[in-house]
């Protein structure tokens, strides 16, 4: 078995693939303390031919399990290419990072952009806003479709954006409209990062990471970039898939 | 460590000794962990390790001994200071503390949050009285290279004497003429501080001393970055030497750098490299990297690449040009030569500044680098905006480039490492793909 583990800031994703690149195991567990031990326990009764780590906590797993590490960029590029080999741009929205990856023709990435030290434009920002509105992520991600007004969140900082959300609540704006505004703010950030790489109007874009599970964000991103954007079946697992694949390729 | 030994001196110049000792302890611990643990370092690094241990002790005592003889002590934050004149007067010209995070909170009591960390850090060091260099300076030399600095001098002037030189932002004839007047006035100011006339011969001696120092640093830059498979010294160590070039006595420093270069010459002959073969060679561009800001170099050299050159003011921009004093007959002629040398500085404060882009591309080719990291401090608008023009030009040449904006806080070290690792992966992939295609 070839394993890929993506220790993200919010969730840890584990993928197991067989020799034919078929996915046999997948798990998503919250990232807490001692995540390397938890991963070790998950793999304890399983055959491990290769283990490759990626994500924010990759070095932790590298240190304790001796696992080779690859960057999230390479991992997401590989994962997205595996499912959609016509992909030209990957947009990945994780818990604390957002990335736009420009792909070469052969599955390798040629360039990328990433958010700077700042939570605005990351999944964390959506989480903060949902909490503030007292909504679970599922509801939060869908209610925006019912908006009837275009509210703009103008702050560049997640902390101040939160206070903008609070002031919108105080103004008795509807939940749907506030959700629209929050999603719009993230989508326009991602879109402006992506526009640098999306040159051809027919280029295939794949949206990955936990953020891609959010249908309204997906919709807003399509509006901003004026094109169809593909979302793989388990977008949050793409990094782990990429890690597992790179391990398999080394041994082949 | 000598700080204990010089406690009385430090408190006599107004250093908050207790707080200072705490910060020095942190700095030294960081240096030991990050620098002294590197393997196969050149033996001649021992001197620079010693200098670090005495950075706010023995060197401060030396500067204050000069001051006791009425020699000028000038603290700076920029490479536009005609240090030749200060050194010619027998004084010391040194960079002031401005690369550490802890003083920033203090600075924000008087300065806005949204300006560059270097200014805030430097200002905080003054408010805290924790930089022995700042406390030793007869005056702080200010320049008008950016809006934030220009205004900060007015505030800083309330806490310490400041002399401001107006650096033009264009290099037309009339701008350069004005600039020459500024140099003349700077010399007058030095004479006032030292209460002594400064002769042409003394100034020429100063130029010779600083020219020799720049030559030594150029030699180090060549040895470090021009041999494709042999990197005889780590980028971290070389950066540290650049940083110390702003603090050490120029004569001693020149001798020690040349000593190190002699050793590196031998290493190159014997093919001794501190990095394995095929280690990606990275050039760093952008804003000054003041000590102890070692974040980027640590991330890059901890990720399997090496840094072969810094283009910044703490780096190549500082030592690339000398003052030509061939046949100088009078003072006015010397001012003109000084101005000519300083006008070659390709600081992003200038418009246009295309010379910088050309230099970067040439440097990249000469050094057979594999990629470029454009590093800029947050809110350093000139270098930040210019990064767009530079990266555009690099893209045209097919040069891989990563832009990183950061400050002195440690929180984004992990994120920077991710970006650096991904960048290195993209370079090595490109190399492999090219090798494959060429087969």
Interface residues (C-beta under 8 A of the other chain):
Chain A: X56 X70 X71 X72 X73 X74 X96 X97 X104 X106 X108 X109 X110 X111 X112 X114 X116 X117
Chain B: X400 X405 X406 X407 X409 X411 X412 X414 X415 X418 X419 X421 X422 X423 X425 X426 X429 X430 X433
